[in-house]
Amino acid sequence: MRNIDERTITEAVTRSFEGCADPRLRTILSALARHLHDFAREVRLTEEEWMRGIRFLTETGQKCSEVRQEFILLSDVLGLSMLTIAMNHAKPPGATEATVFGPFYVPDAPECADGADIARGAPGEPLDVDVRVLSEEGRPVPHARVDVWQADDDGLYDVQVDALGQQRRARATLRADGDGRLRFRTIVPVAYPIPTDGPVGELLGASGRHPWRPAHIHFMIEAPGCQKLVTHLFLDGDRYLDSDAVFGVRSSLVVRLERPASGVPSLHHDFVLAREVAA
């Protein structure tokens, strides 16, 4: 591999992967090299721009912690997260659609009983949630595990407020009952900006994009015999539904709150889980 120039470098790099024992890894690395090289040639990438890109990725990694994943945020704002979900989590007609996971899920959410107030003091307008988990055939899915998390009225997740995790709020793990039904109290979600204090925020500002996400609640639902569902419910009427910073909105996931003349607003929704696909 001598006398490499800009016309021959790509073939030399892809050929270097021929000894890779993992065929899938060899395919991914070869395609990555081809597309990266084509990108650099297309934009005539300068050394200064290349070094700025290296610094950007370094700063992105440095911003990551146990409770914040800046690389997921980067993937989200570039649309790569939703592209991957669209390719890998297409649902059959009638099943609830998947959307982005987001960077603020943590596995140590408190386990709460049916009917619990999962807000746990998070600021916001109280909201009663009453949902069902159903199969594609419309039958209740009993005892599904449901993880719920959301930002508070200040647009912050608990892990942003309390990085040490000593106070989990507006976040819970619950179980549907034998009829697939689940009730809990939380707070009405509000639109909020994704974190802009890191390199991803710098990227959005430099490209003239806003950082806002429409009001939503995250749900992750798991049950035997069903595909795991990672999704949101978005509030109808939110001004950012058509310009979500992470491209995650699906019309089927937009819901309208019931607001009685007096009392607490409520949200009702049926989640439909797709059947597990045999390997």
N, C-alpha and C positions, 0 to 999 in steps of 0.2 A: 504494500500500500504506500508506494512512493509517489512524489510529484502530484499530490492531491490538489485539485482546484475546485472552484465553486460548481463546476459542472459534474465532477466525478465524486465529490465527497459523499453524496447521499448513497450512491451504490456501495461505496466502501463501508459505510456505517451499517447499512442493512445486511451486507454480506457478513459482517463481523458477528451477527447473531445466529448464523447458520448452525453453530454448535450448541445452541440452547436446547436442552433436553425437553423442555416444556413447550409443546406446540402452540398453546394459547399465548403464553408469555412471548414467544418468538413473533407471533402475529402482531401483538400489541406493540412491542418495542419497534418492530420494523415500520409499522404504520405511523407510530409517533415520530420517529426520525424523519420519515418522508414528509409528513405534514408540517413539522417544525421547520425543516429546511425550505420547503415551498413557501411558508409564511415569511421567513427571513428574506428570501429572494424577491418575493412579491412586493414587500414594503421597503426593500433595500435597507435593511436594519443596520444602523450605525453601531459602532463599538460603545459609544456613550449611551445609546438607547438600550443596548444589551445589558450594560452594567446597571442601568437604572432598573431594568426588569429584575436582575439578580437581587438588587437591594430590596425591591418591592416584595419579592418572594421571601427573602430573609426576614423582613419586618413582619410579614404575615405569620410566619412560623413563630416568631418571638411574641406575637400577640396572643397566641393560643395558650390555654390553660385547661385545668380539669373542668371548668365551668363555662368556657368560651372557646368555640372552634372557629377561628377566623378563616381557615381554609374552606369550611363548609359555607360560611358567609360569602366568600369569594365565588365559590361554585354556584351559589344561589343567584347572585346578582349578574353573573355571566350567562344564566339560563342553563348551565350544564346540569344542575341538579334536576330541574324539571324535564330536560331532555332524557336523562337517564331513567327517570320515573316513567315517562311516556313510553319508552322503549321496553321497559322491563315489567311494568305493572298495568298493562292494559286490562281493563275489566270487561266482563261480558255485559250485555245490555241489562240494565236494571240494578247492577251492583254499584255500590258507592265508589266513586272515583278516588284515587290516591293523589296526594300532593306532597309538597316538600316537607322534609323532616324538621328542618330548622336547626340552629346551633345551640338551643337552650334546653334540650331534653337532658335530664339526668336520671340515673337508674334508682336513686334512693328516695323516690317520692313516698310520702306516708301512706300506709294502707288505711282506707276509710270505709266505714259501713255505708250501706245504702241510706240515702237521705241526709248524709253528713254535709256540714258547711265546710267545703274545701278551701274557701277563701282564707280562712284562718287569720282574719284581721287585715287582709290586703285592702288598700283603699279602692273604693269603687261602688257603683250602684248595685244593690243585691239583685241576683238573677236566679230563678228556679229553673233547673234543667230536668227534663223528663224525656228520655230517649229509649228506643228499643233496638235490639240487635237481632236481625232476621237473616234467614238463609235466602238463597236465590229463589227458592220455592215459596217464600213468604212465611216460613215457619219460624217460631222463636228459636234463637240460639241460646240455650241456658248456660248461665254461669261464665259467660265470656269475661275475660280480663280486659279492663278498660283503663288505660292511662290517659290522664287529662292534664294539660298544663296551659297557662296563658299569662299574658302580661297584666299588670295592675292598671289602675286609673291614671298612673303617671307614665304608662307605656314601658314599664320595667318588669322584667322577670325576677323572681326571688333571688336567683343566683347572681343577678346584677346588683341587687341591694345588699345581699349577704353572701359574699363569695365563699365563706367558710361552711355554708350549709347548715347553720345552727337553727335557722327558722325557715322551713319549707312552707310556702303558702301559694294559693292559687295553683296548686299542683297536687295530684293524688293518684293512687292506684285503687280502683274499685272493682267490684264483681257484679255483673248483672244477676238478677234473680232467676228462678227456674223458668220464668216466662220471657226471658231475654230483656227484661225491663230494668232501667237504672234511673234513679233520681238522686240529685244532689243540688246543693246551693253553692253558687259561686258569685262572680261579679260580671256585670255587662262589659264585654271587651271593648276597647277603644283602638282607633288607629294609632300607630306609633312609628317612629323612625327606627330603622335598624341602626346598630351602633356605628357612629361615624368618627370615633376617636382613634381609629386604626387605619391601616393602609387601604382597606376596602372603602371606608368613608372618603379617603383622599381620592381614590379612583372615581367614585361617583361624582364628587365635586368637580374634578378635572374634566369629566365627560359631560357635565351639564345635566346630570340625572338627579332626581329627588330620591331620598332614602326611605320613603314611607311605605308601610304595609297597611292594608285595610284591616279593620277590626276582625278578630278571629279567635277561635278556641281550638287548640290542638287536641286530636284524639288518636290513640294507637290502640287497636282492638285485636285481640288474639283469642282463638277458640279452636279446639280440636276439629280436624276435618275441613277447616276453612283457611283461606289465605290471610295472612296478617295484613291489616289495613292501617296505613299511616295517612291521616288526612286532617283537614280543618273544617270547621263551619264558619262561614263568613256572614257578616250582618248586611242585610239588604239596605241599600241606600247609602252605603259608605262611599265617600268621594274618590277613594283610591282603588275601587274594585277593577277599574279598567287600566290602571297604571301601577299595579303591584310591583314593588322594587325587585321581587324575586320570581315574578311570573307564575305565581302559584294558584291563581283564582280559576275555579271551574264553575260554570253557571249552576250545575247540579248541587253545589256545596253552599250556595247562597240561601240563607234562611231569614225569615221575618220574625221578629219578636212579637209576642202577644203582650200588649200593654193595657191592663185593665184601668178603669177610671180611678180606682184606688187599689193599693196593694202592690205586690212585687211583680215585675215583668217576668215572663216565662218563655222558654224555648222548648219546642217539641220537634223531634226528628227521628226518623227510622234509618238506621245504618243497615245496609244489606251487604253481607259478606259473600265473596265469591268462593266457590268450592276449591279445596286444595287440589292442585294439579299433580297427578302421579308422575314420579320421576321417570 
